[in-house]
Amino acid sequence: MHHIVEGAQVGIQNFTFRQGDDVIEGKDIPAEFDVILSGHIHRCQVLTKDLSGRPLVAPVLYPGAIERTSFVERAENKGYFIVEVGFIQNTILPEIKWTFHELPTRPMYVIELAYRGLDLKSLKSLLNAKLAELEHDSVVKVKLNGLLASDKHKLITNKFLRSIAPATMNIDLSVPGCIIQVQSNSYLANTIFFVTCIFRLLQN
């Protein structure tokens, strides 16, 4: 299947799925199954108990994604399961064995740059130079900090980054320290650009 079962975890802070319309509770797993193979969760994990500690009627195997596509997966091993289904010797009771086989993962990098003193042409040249040093299948996060003139901040976007990065590279933008410099004495203009910056921070 391709769904969430209670107890599944994701993210660097180990967010645990508990209840919700899109979460299958452990007690609802049909007893007729010997093993559940599922997608949807990118982290490799095996669920054998519900969140109350009760054993599941069948183990839930999430092999996870076979490659990293997000920085929240940067510490996760990627690979696949080989599952063997048989019977316990001299019985008709099912025996399930699984083995995880790790695969090579895509390298992940953080590029930190400061806006201060850089126009768009210089910023693009610097980014091109740094990206050229990386493997073309890398997962890259660009962190921009510092002072940026209001007439330029709208141009520094994920779309801009993807236009200069190799097509095989996963790249996104983070602006945790963005400060917009507004060339205006208008209170309304300052307010608009401040709100725009906050919105961009929330998007990243």
C-alpha positions in Angstrom: 0.0 0.0 0.0 1.0 3.7 -0.1 -0.2 5.2 3.2 0.6 6.3 6.8 0.4 3.9 9.7 0.4 5.3 13.3 3.9 5.4 14.7 5.6 6.1 11.5 8.3 8.8 11.9 9.7 11.5 9.5 12.0 14.5 9.7 15.1 15.4 11.6 13.0 15.9 14.8 11.3 12.5 14.4 7.7 13.7 13.9 5.5 10.8 14.8 2.1 10.2 13.1 -0.5 9.5 15.7 -4.1 10.2 14.7 -5.9 11.8 11.7 -8.1 11.1 8.7 -5.0 10.0 6.7 -3.5 7.8 9.4 -4.3 4.1 9.7 -4.5 3.0 13.4 -2.6 -0.2 14.3 -5.8 -1.9 15.5 -7.3 -1.5 12.0 -4.7 -3.6 10.2 -6.5 -6.8 9.1 -5.5 -10.0 10.8 -5.4 -11.8 7.5 -2.1 -10.2 6.5 1.3 -11.6 7.4 3.3 -8.5 6.4 2.4 -5.0 5.2 4.7 -3.4 2.6 4.1 0.3 2.3 5.3 3.4 0.5 4.7 7.1 1.2 7.0 7.5 4.2 10.6 8.3 2.9 12.4 7.0 6.0 13.3 3.3 6.2 11.6 1.8 9.3 9.7 -1.2 10.5 6.6 -0.9 12.7 5.8 -3.8 15.0 3.8 -2.1 17.7 1.2 0.6 17.9 1.7 3.7 20.0 0.2 2.0 23.1 2.8 -0.7 22.9 0.5 -3.4 21.6 2.0 -5.7 18.9 0.6 -5.2 15.4 -1.0 -8.3 13.8 1.6 -7.9 11.0 4.8 -5.9 10.7 4.6 -2.8 8.6 7.7 -2.3 6.4 8.6 1.0 5.0 11.7 0.7 2.8 11.6 4.5 2.3 12.8 6.5 -0.7 15.8 5.1 -2.5 17.4 8.6 -2.7 17.5 11.8 -0.8 15.3 14.6 -2.1 15.1 16.9 0.9 17.5 18.1 3.7 15.2 16.6 6.3 16.5 13.2 5.0 20.2 14.1 5.1 20.9 11.7 8.0 18.9 8.8 6.8 20.2 5.7 5.1 18.6 4.9 1.8 18.1 1.4 0.3 15.6 -1.4 -0.1 14.3 -4.5 1.7 14.5 -8.1 0.6 11.6 -9.9 2.2 11.4 -13.7 2.7 8.0 -15.2 3.4 7.8 -18.8 4.6 6.7 -21.0 7.4 8.2 -21.8 10.8 9.8 -25.3 10.6 7.3 -28.1 11.1 4.3 -25.7 11.5 1.9 -23.8 9.3 2.7 -20.5 11.1 4.1 -17.8 8.8 7.7 -16.7 9.2 8.7 -13.3 7.8 12.3 -12.3 7.4 13.6 -9.0 6.0 17.0 -7.6 5.2 17.8 -4.0 4.5 20.3 -3.3 1.7 21.8 0.2 1.7 22.3 2.1 -1.5 24.7 5.0 -2.2 23.1 8.4 -1.4 23.2 11.7 -3.1 25.6 14.2 -1.5 24.1 17.2 0.3 25.6 20.6 0.6 24.8 24.0 2.1 26.0 27.1 0.4 26.0 30.3 2.5 26.2 33.7 0.9 25.8 37.3 2.0 23.8 39.8 0.0 25.9 42.7 1.2 28.0 44.2 -1.6 26.7 41.8 -4.3 24.6 42.9 -7.3 22.7 40.2 -9.2 25.4 39.7 -11.7 28.1 39.1 -9.1 25.8 36.9 -7.1 25.0 34.8 -10.1 28.7 34.5 -11.0 29.6 33.4 -7.4 26.8 30.9 -7.3 27.8 29.4 -10.7 31.4 29.0 -9.4 30.3 27.3 -6.3 27.8 25.0 -8.0 30.4 24.0 -10.6 32.5 22.5 -7.7 29.7 20.1 -6.7 28.5 16.8 -8.1 25.7 17.4 -10.6 23.3 15.1 -8.7 23.8 16.9 -5.4 21.0 18.2 -3.1 21.8 21.8 -2.4 20.4 24.4 0.0 21.5 28.0 -0.7 21.3 30.2 2.4 21.4 34.0 1.8 22.0 36.5 4.6 22.5 40.2 4.8 21.3 43.4 3.2 19.4 43.3 -0.2 18.0 46.3 -2.0 14.2 46.1 -2.4 14.4 46.3 -6.2 16.4 43.1 -6.3 14.9 40.8 -3.6 12.1 39.6 -5.8 14.6 38.2 -8.3 16.3 35.9 -5.8 13.9 32.9 -6.0 14.0 29.2 -6.3 13.2 29.6 -9.9 16.3 31.8 -10.3 18.4 29.1 -8.6 17.0 26.3 -10.8 17.8 28.4 -13.9 21.5 28.3 -13.1 21.8 24.8 -11.6 22.2 21.6 -13.5 18.9 19.9 -14.2 19.9 16.9 -12.2 20.6 18.9 -9.1 18.0 19.4 -6.3 18.4 23.0 -5.2 16.3 25.3 -3.0 16.6 28.7 -1.2 16.6 29.7 2.4 16.7 33.4 3.5 16.8 33.2 7.3 18.6 36.5 7.7 17.0 38.5 4.9 16.8 42.3 5.5 15.1 44.4 2.8 16.6 47.8 2.2 13.7 50.1 1.0 14.7 53.2 -1.0 11.7 55.1 0.1 10.5 57.3 3.0 7.0 55.9 2.5 5.6 54.1 5.6 3.4 52.0 3.4 6.3 51.0 1.1 8.4 49.9 4.1 5.4 47.9 5.5 4.8 46.1 2.2 8.5 45.1 1.8 8.7 44.0 5.5 5.6 41.8 5.0 7.0 40.4 1.8 10.2 39.4 3.5 8.4 37.7 6.3 6.3 35.8 3.8 9.4 34.6 2.0 10.9 33.4 5.4 7.7 31.4 6.1 8.0 29.8 2.6 11.5 28.6 3.4 
